[in-house]
Amino acid sequence: MTPRIRLVLAITLVVIGLTLVGCASSQQSAAPTAVSTSPAQPQSPADTSAESLEATRARCAREPLEQGRILFTGAFTDTDQQLKYDLFYLNLQTRALRRALDFPTPDRLPAAGNTAQGLLIPGRVGGSLSPDGKRIAYFDMTGVIVADADGSNPQTIDTSLLRLSDNIQWSPDGARIAYVDFVSGTARIAEVRPPFQVLDVQPDIRILNISSLSFPGPPLQTRWLYSAGCTFLSSQCPWRTNAYLARSGEGYVPPKLVGSNATMPRQSPVSGLIAALWVSGDPPYLRPGVIESPGDQPWTPAEALVSAGLSWSPNGCALVSQTLDQRDLFLFDLARATVTFVDVPDTLQSLHPQWVR
């Protein structure tokens, strides 16, 4: 099989894994460092936790957009002419690209039928930097790994994951990570300190499959934001994806609907604002939107066709998502209601963007 054919097959599978999610039983019942060379980012005011969208836009108008870095998964041709995935940083000020980890990209796939089912390219995917910037979590096709920010001192957390549905998400306190197995539609939360306990999470026991799971900001440590359903309708999947907020506790607490036809909900790192990708248009496409409270109508900062993948900037002023062809990135500026196209050099595919300092 030629490298071009292998890449086409791999991209096709990744698109499926990122945008097509298993069906929920029904629409109603699915209510489930590396050291930076960029300047330090201004700290947001301490009182932003209750900040409205209007106040956020006013604050962010005083801050420049392109600060920090984007951590993402890139497909590339290595020096041995093999196609591989690995983790990269893109400096938003200089547009410089560099490897995130100081170790060679893995060049072997797991045994067929063992794990990472259907993946055709070896490497590392789904990278996510901890809130303090000191640790990184990723999936290396054989297991979920947590290491120091440069990749040193790796610890294997989970070897049962088959294929990552969304990039790994850290809890605000840096003590846990959340991720979803695309093959089984199972969400998991893992402790990142020994003994590395891994628990399956089902925010609503009636949900058959979910596509993403993340933690809202503190102090909501026992809550989850998640999406369940299918991004696009088909004869095999008649229920469109919805986003929910769930809370653990004694007895059954019904999840709260965050947004209909929404996927990948994310809470701002500095306030209660929630962003998600909303399905709209005919033919359907994904667009980012921001709400102040679950159930609100989303406000769209700018129109652009995007693929699955969404992250807030560290100061809560902007969003990053993938272009529709998954080659480059879009930056959505909340204050100025504009979108900036970012060309990602030297990669064949750019997935799982996370905006970090």
N, C-alpha and C positions, 0 to 999 in steps of 0.2 A: 504494500500500500504506500503511495507517494506521500510526502509531507503535506502537500496541498489537500489531498483527499482526507488525510487524517485530521487536518485542521477544520475542514468543512464539517466532518462528522462530529468533531468535538464541540464546535460552536453550536451546531444544531442541538446537541444534547444539553448544553449549558442553557441555551435559550428556553428549552422545554423545562429544565429544572428550575429556572428563575421565574418563568411566567405562567406556566401551566401547573396548577395545584390541584390535588385530588379533591373530589367533590365532598361536600358536607352532606349529611343525611337529609337535610332539608334546609331551606333558607331560614326558616324561623328557628329551627333547633340548632342551627350553627351559631347562635348567639354565643360560641365559645369565645533604649532609644538611642532608637539610634538618635545621636545628638543632632538637633536641628540647627541649620545655619541661618535660618530666617529670624527676623527681629521678634522679640517677645510680643505677644498679642496683648492688647490692653485688657485689663480685668474688668468684667462687667460689674455694675453696682451690686451691693449685697442685697438690695431690696427688690430684685427683679422676679422673685418667685411668683408674685401675683401680677406681673406686668401684662397689660393687655396688648393686643396686636398693634393698636394705634400707638401706645407708649413704646413698644419695641421698635417700631419703624422710626419714631422720633429719635430714640437713643441711637439706633444704628445709622442714622443719617450722618452722625458725627464720626463714624468709624469707616475706614477703607474696607473694600470688599475682599481683595485678594491677599489675605494674610494666611500664614501657616502652610500646611502641606496636605495633600491628599494621599492616603494610604490605599492602595488598590491591588487587585490581582491582575497580572498581565500575562497574556500569551505571547511567546516570543520564540525565535529560533536561536538556540544556544550555539556556543562555539563548536560543539561537536555535531552541529547541523540537525540536532533533534529539536522537535517542538516540545515546549515545556510551559508550565505555569509557575509563576513565582510572585513574590510580594515586592512592590516598588513604592517609593515616595516620589511625588511630583511636587516640587517647590513652586508655589503659586506666584511668587514674585519673579523668580528667575527662569521658570519653566524647566529647571534642571531635573533630570530623572536619575534616580539611583536605587540600587537594591536596598531593601529594608533590612535584610539579615546578612551577617558576615559569614555565611556558610554556603557551600555550593548547592545549587538546586538539585533535589533528588531526581535521579534519572531512571528509576524503575517504578513500574506499576505493581500493585499487589497481584497475587495470583488470581486468575479468573474465577469468579464466583465467591471469592473470599470477602472482599470489601470493595468500596468505591465502584459499584456496579455501573457499567456502561461508560466509564471514563476512558478516554483513549490517549490522554496526554499526562505524563507524570509531572509532579511538582508540588507546590503549596498554594492553597486558595483560602479565601474567606478571612484574611487577616484583619485583626482588630487590636488597637492599642488600648491599654487600660487607662482609666481616667487620670491617673497620675503620670502617665507616660513611661512608666518603668517596666512594664511587661507587655508581651504581645501574645495573642492567641491565634491559632490558625489550624487548618486541616491539611495534613500532608498525604492524603489518599489512603493512609493506613491507620491514622488515629488523630484525635484532637490533641494538640500540643499547646502548652503554655510555657513560655520561656522569658528570659530577660529581653529587654527591648531590642538588643542586637542579635538575638537568637541563641545566646549562650545559656547554659544550664536548662536545657529543655526537659520538660516533664510531660509524660503521656497521661492524659486525663481520661480518655475514652477511646477504646478500640472497636466499638460496635457500630459506629457511624458508617453508613453506606454511601451516602451522597449528600452534600451540604445543599440545603435549599436557599439559604440566605446567609449573609456574612454573620460571623459570631458577634454576639452583643454582650458587653460587660455591664454588670450592675453598677450603680453610681458609687458604691463603696469599694469597688474593685475586688470583692470577695468571691464573686460568682460569675459564671458566663452562661449564656443561653444560646441555643442553636436548634435547628430543625433538620431532621433526616427526611430528605425528599422522597426516598424510596418507601419508607413506612408512614410518612406523614406524622411522625412523632416528635414532639417538642421535649427538650431536655434542659435541665439546669444542673450545672456542675460546680462544686466547690473547688477553688483553685489552690487550696492549701491541703496538705496531707490530712486525711487519707483519700482525698480526691473523690468524694462521694458524688455519684451521678444519679439523678432522679428524673423519671419520666413525669411530664407535666401535662395535665389535661384540664385547662381552665373550665371547660364545660364537658361533662361526661358524655354528652350526646354528640360531640364533634367527632367526625371520622378522620378528617385530615386538616392540618393547619399549614400555613406557608411561612409565617414569620413569628418570632417571639422576641420581645424586648422588655426592658425594665423602664418604667417611668422614673422620674427623678425622685430624690429623697423628699419627704420621709416615707414614701410609699414602697417600702421594701418588700411587702407581701402582695404586690399587685403586678399584673403583666399586661402589656399591650400586645395584641396578636391579630392576625388575619386568618380567615378560614374561607374556603370555597375555591372557585375557579376564576382566574383573572379574565378569561374570555369564555363565553358560552359556547357549547357544542352539543351534539347529540349524546356524547358520552358524559357530559357534565352540564346539567341544566341550571345549576345554582351559582350565581355570580358571587365573587368574593366580597366579604364585609370585614370591617375592622371593629375590634372590641377591646374593652377594658375589663379585666377580671380581677377579683380579689379573693384571696384564700381566707379561711376561717372555719369555725365550727358550723356545720350544716351547709346546705346548698345556697349559694348566693348567685343569682342569675347575672351573667355578664352584662355590661352596659354597652349598647351599640355606640361606637365612636363615629362610624360613617358607613352608609350603604355604598356598594360598588367601590370600596376602598381597600387597599392592600399596603403592607409594610408601614404601619403606624409607628411614629417616632415622637417622643416628647422632647422638647427643647432642653438642652443641658442647663439652662439658666432660668427657665420660667415654666409655666404650665401649658404653653402653647403646644399643640400636637400637629405634626405634619404627616401626610400620607400621600400615596399615589392613588388618584381617583381615575376610574374607568369612564371615559366619555367619548362622544363622537360616533360617527358611522362612516367608514368602519371604525371600530373601537380603538382607542389609544389611551395611554397613560399620561396624566399630567399631575404635577405636584400641587397640593393645596394645604392651607393652614387653617386650623380652627382654634377657638379659645376654650370651648367646652364640648364634650361628646354630644353628637347630634346636631351641631351647628352646620350651616352651609359653608363649604370650604371657600376660602379666599385664595385666588390663584395669583401669584406674584408676576408671572409672565407665561405666555403660551409657547410650548415647545414639545415636540414628540420625544418621549423618553422611554427607556427600557427599565425593567425592574432594577432597583438599587436606589437607596435614598439615605442621606445623612445630613445632620445639622452641622453648621460651623460651630467651633467652640464657644463663640460669643453669642450664639443664638440669633445671628443677623442674616443668615443665608442658608441655602440648601445646595447639596450637590447630588446630581443624578447622572446616569449614563445616557448617551445619545441612543437613538433608536437602533442603530446598527452595532451598538456596543463597542465602538472603536474609540470614542472620545467622551468628553464630559461636558455637562452644562452646570453653570453656577447661577442660582436664582437669588437675586438680591432683594430682600424684603423691603428695605427702606426706599429703594429707587424703582421697585417694580420692573426690573429688567432681568434679562438672561444673558449670560456671557458664554460663548462657545470656547472650550479649551481643547486645543489639539494636544493629544498625548503622543509624544514621539517614540519611535523604535518599538512599538508593541503592535501586535496583530489583533488584540482584543483587550478591553479594559472593563473589569468587573468589580463588584463589591466595593464601591468607593466609601471611604470613611475620612471625614475632614478632621484633622488633628493639628495641634500646635507644632 
